[in-house]
Amino acid sequence: MSAAPDVAVVGAGVAGLAAAHRLARAGCSVRVLESSDAVGGRMRTLRADGCLIDTGAEMLPSARGYPATWRLIRELGLDGTWGAVPRVRGALAIWHAGRSRPNAGRPLGLLTGAGLSPRARMDLLRLLTALGRAGLDPDRPELSPLGTATVADLVRAYHPQVRDRLIRPLAAGFFGWDAERSAAAPFAAHLAASGSTGDWHTYRDGMDTLARALADRLDVSTGHTVTAVTAGQDGVRLASPQGTVTARAAVLAVPAPVAAELYADAPPAERDYLRACGYAPMLRLSLVLDRPVAPRGVRRGFATLVPADEDALVNVITVDHNKHPGRAPVGRGLLSVVASPRGTAELLDAPDARVVDRLLARAERFVPGLSARVQTVHVHRFRYGLPEATPRALEARAAFARRPSAPVEYAGDWVALRPCSEGAVSSAALAADRVLDHLSAAPAASGRAFARPTSSEEP
Ligand SMILES: Cc1cc2nc3c(=O)[nH]c(=O)nc-3n(C[C@H](O)[C@H](O)[C@H](O)COP(=O)(O)OP(=O)(O)OC[C@H]3O[C@@H](n4cnc5c(N)ncnc54)[C@H](O)[C@@H]3O)c2cc1C
């Protein structure tokens, strides 16, 4: 077992690993404690059946939308070889009138249609222009001019096709959100920041590439489940069946409901926010195929959005072998089916066989002959899939953001209610800097001081 570190980080998802990396760069000794047997969390990639199976996150937009992520990619040299973080071709299509309509969410779609009528396309342009001008800050959703309006409120004044074929399926399929309940501010800020779907990228070697590269440089203990966190005069104690760890400070880089359970004595403003941060569950099937088939209308494209009036249980079908040819062996295929919020509610706790039966039967309509092609199926369940920004969470966030630095800090996509890996990565820099402030205010007996790392690319 390692000596007591300056900082213990709970969770080896991208948030925890990025926070640990920044703290280590500042000169802290850091130990990362991860309950599962591998790093990556919701950005994990399985290596099975000759395939690279992304279990959670699938893609990342360009540096304009994900600046913190791309800063890390460059710092670690992950884009050093050609094609290591390639663009995804034909990223998004909409299922309409019996086939996938490509070019959704990109300028070309305004010409080709992308499943929307000319009036709906004009309205989409109007919506995107309004969002672009609204000055939305993805890291401070509680200050948004949209206030506590929901996603449904945001799109009410726009063409029904924009609402029902694009925005609602996007919020549901990519975030697991119910448009009537979830706050528009973080969704709109994410949409405005992410730009065109023509700029989506993936990692050639699996979506866990960033997590693995960070973990290689850090002291990470997998199979180490933290069960309780307490803060006292002499630092933080992290209890676990694998042994108690003490540290001068800790970062809880786990979903908010897990952090609330672990740190029962959190100060009131933190507790309020932790409890207000709900999560939408997500459910997805990965299908390893004996041949590379795809939804009707897709040739080289990646994801097809399925509106709720087309299917109540299936929300997105992704063609992983088109995302990057290395995802499946030559001549074979890899495809995933993401359940809708209704499908997830119905099937999250059902046995695998039932999940497969229900979703595969539905997916058959979009990919005729699919069942006959399936060799192996992997079911991925995320009880804490994506943070759901309810108006109540937005209200509680202001007090949370104003809290003084403390021995226990937080990182994760929920910190700014930004339901994506960029939210997780950007929260990590904030958490690390707050820990450094805390350690500087209460120097160790050794008198060691830590300085915030700087990079020429940082704002
Ligand atoms: C189905 C799905 C699709 C997605 N698609 C995209 C996408 O295409 N693009 C995108 O940018 N984002 C996407 N996301 C969101 C993205 O995956 C997450 O925002 C991001 O990975 C969250 O990282 P994190 O470090 O905050 O949390 P996590 O990845 O959840 O990491 C938390 C870690 O803590 C560990 N842990 C939990 N409890 C304990 C404990 N008690 N002790 C020790 N360790 C513990 C967990 O095992 C986990 O490894 C998707 C998410 C899902 C679920």
Ligand as a Chemical Component Dictionary entry (heavy atoms), coordinates in Angstrom:
data_LIG
# 
_chem_comp.id                   LIG 
_chem_comp.type                 NON-POLYMER 
_chem_comp.pdbx_formal_charge   0 
_chem_comp.three_letter_code    LIG 
# 
loop_
_chem_comp_atom.comp_id 
_chem_comp_atom.atom_id 
_chem_comp_atom.alt_atom_id 
_chem_comp_atom.type_symbol 
_chem_comp_atom.charge 
_chem_comp_atom.model_Cartn_x 
_chem_comp_atom.model_Cartn_y 
_chem_comp_atom.model_Cartn_z 
_chem_comp_atom.pdbx_ordinal 
LIG C1  C1  C 0 -24.703 5.832  -22.750 1  
LIG C2  C2  C 0 -23.901 7.094  -22.630 2  
LIG C3  C3  C 0 -23.472 7.759  -23.783 3  
LIG C4  C4  C 0 -22.710 8.920  -23.672 4  
LIG N1  N1  N 0 -22.257 9.518  -24.817 5  
LIG C5  C5  C 0 -21.413 10.577 -24.732 6  
LIG C6  C6  C 0 -20.795 11.088 -25.887 7  
LIG O1  O1  O 0 -20.969 10.572 -26.996 8  
LIG N2  N2  N 0 -19.960 12.170 -25.741 9  
LIG C7  C7  C 0 -19.699 12.724 -24.515 10 
LIG O2  O2  O 0 -18.931 13.686 -24.433 11 
LIG N3  N3  N 0 -20.265 12.223 -23.385 12 
LIG C8  C8  C 0 -21.091 11.155 -23.461 13 
LIG N4  N4  N 0 -21.607 10.604 -22.338 14 
LIG C9  C9  C 0 -21.309 11.250 -21.054 15 
LIG C10 C10 C 0 -19.901 10.906 -20.563 16 
LIG O3  O3  O 0 -19.675 9.541  -20.680 17 
LIG C11 C11 C 0 -19.799 11.311 -19.091 18 
LIG O4  O4  O 0 -20.215 12.660 -18.971 19 
LIG C12 C12 C 0 -18.394 11.220 -18.539 20 
LIG O5  O5  O 0 -17.776 10.029 -18.922 21 
LIG C13 C13 C 0 -18.499 11.330 -17.016 22 
LIG O6  O6  O 0 -17.227 11.194 -16.435 23 
LIG P1  P1  P 0 -17.053 11.268 -14.866 24 
LIG O7  O7  O 0 -15.629 11.051 -14.599 25 
LIG O8  O8  O 0 -17.710 12.505 -14.363 26 
LIG O9  O9  O 0 -17.931 10.070 -14.262 27 
LIG P2  P2  P 0 -17.784 8.500  -14.450 28 
LIG O10 O10 O 0 -17.279 8.185  -15.796 29 
LIG O11 O11 O 0 -19.092 7.922  -14.038 30 
LIG O12 O12 O 0 -16.663 8.094  -13.412 31 
LIG C14 C14 C 0 -16.939 7.814  -12.059 32 
LIG C15 C15 C 0 -16.049 6.652  -11.638 33 
LIG O13 O13 O 0 -16.200 6.469  -10.235 34 
LIG C16 C16 C 0 -16.214 5.089  -9.951  35 
LIG N5  N5  N 0 -16.873 4.926  -8.657  36 
LIG C17 C17 C 0 -18.196 5.060  -8.384  37 
LIG N6  N6  N 0 -18.418 4.848  -7.072  38 
LIG C18 C18 C 0 -17.217 4.601  -6.518  39 
LIG C19 C19 C 0 -16.806 4.311  -5.184  40 
LIG N7  N7  N 0 -17.690 4.244  -4.181  41 
LIG N8  N8  N 0 -15.485 4.077  -4.932  42 
LIG C20 C20 C 0 -14.573 4.145  -5.952  43 
LIG N9  N9  N 0 -14.925 4.410  -7.247  44 
LIG C21 C21 C 0 -16.231 4.641  -7.513  45 
LIG C22 C22 C 0 -16.975 4.503  -11.129 46 
LIG O14 O14 O 0 -16.702 3.123  -11.284 47 
LIG C23 C23 C 0 -16.430 5.330  -12.289 48 
LIG O15 O15 O 0 -15.295 4.739  -12.876 49 
LIG C24 C24 C 0 -22.376 9.440  -22.393 50 
LIG C25 C25 C 0 -22.792 8.772  -21.243 51 
LIG C26 C26 C 0 -23.540 7.609  -21.359 52 
LIG C27 C27 C 0 -23.959 6.897  -20.097 53 
# 
loop_
_chem_comp_bond.comp_id 
_chem_comp_bond.atom_id_1 
_chem_comp_bond.atom_id_2 
_chem_comp_bond.value_order 
_chem_comp_bond.pdbx_ordinal 
LIG C1  C2  SING 1  
LIG C2  C3  SING 2  
LIG C2  C26 DOUB 3  
LIG C3  C4  DOUB 4  
LIG C4  N1  SING 5  
LIG C4  C24 SING 6  
LIG N1  C5  DOUB 7  
LIG C5  C6  SING 8  
LIG C5  C8  SING 9  
LIG C6  O1  DOUB 10 
LIG C6  N2  SING 11 
LIG N2  C7  SING 12 
LIG C7  O2  DOUB 13 
LIG C7  N3  SING 14 
LIG N3  C8  DOUB 15 
LIG C8  N4  SING 16 
LIG N4  C9  SING 17 
LIG N4  C24 SING 18 
LIG C9  C10 SING 19 
LIG C10 O3  SING 20 
LIG C10 C11 SING 21 
LIG C11 O4  SING 22 
LIG C11 C12 SING 23 
LIG C12 O5  SING 24 
LIG C12 C13 SING 25 
LIG C13 O6  SING 26 
LIG O6  P1  SING 27 
LIG P1  O7  DOUB 28 
LIG P1  O8  SING 29 
LIG P1  O9  SING 30 
LIG O9  P2  SING 31 
LIG P2  O10 DOUB 32 
LIG P2  O11 SING 33 
LIG P2  O12 SING 34 
LIG O12 C14 SING 35 
LIG C14 C15 SING 36 
LIG C15 O13 SING 37 
LIG C15 C23 SING 38 
LIG O13 C16 SING 39 
LIG C16 N5  SING 40 
LIG C16 C22 SING 41 
LIG N5  C17 SING 42 
LIG N5  C21 SING 43 
LIG C17 N6  DOUB 44 
LIG N6  C18 SING 45 
LIG C18 C19 SING 46 
LIG C18 C21 DOUB 47 
LIG C19 N7  SING 48 
LIG C19 N8  DOUB 49 
LIG N8  C20 SING 50 
LIG C20 N9  DOUB 51 
LIG N9  C21 SING 52 
LIG C22 O14 SING 53 
LIG C22 C23 SING 54 
LIG C23 O15 SING 55 
LIG C24 C25 DOUB 56 
LIG C25 C26 SING 57 
LIG C26 C27 SING 58 
# 
